[in-house]
Amino acid sequence: MRKNYLNNLGLAYRAGKCSLGEDAILRDIRSGKAKLVLLANDIGHQTKKKLMDKCKYYEVSCIIVEEDRETLSNAIGKSQRVAIAILDAGFAKKIKSLLG
């Protein structure tokens, strides 16, 4: 089940339906483009608080996944990514269902 969500995350990234980087994610949350934000379990406290507060205020789903930054980064083929915003409602719904 876990592997399926990571595969879907990789597909979403390759389809151009993901946002990476704190500034880009915050911009997409504010503009309403972000449908789901995934946070690695080893994300820094301040970044976690900032992103979770924005998600709560703008009513965007935010999930802290069991995987660390390395596993999350490998799923999209990048390095050192602790937060990923999904911009497509279909991918967001599928990933949420796979995460439970």
Buried (B, 14 or more C-beta within 10 A) or exposed (E): EEEEBBEBBBBBBEEEBBBBEEEBBBBBBEEEBBBBBBBBBBBEEEBBEBBBEBBEEBEBBBBBBEBEBEBBBBBBEEEEBBBBBBBBEEBBBBBBEBBE
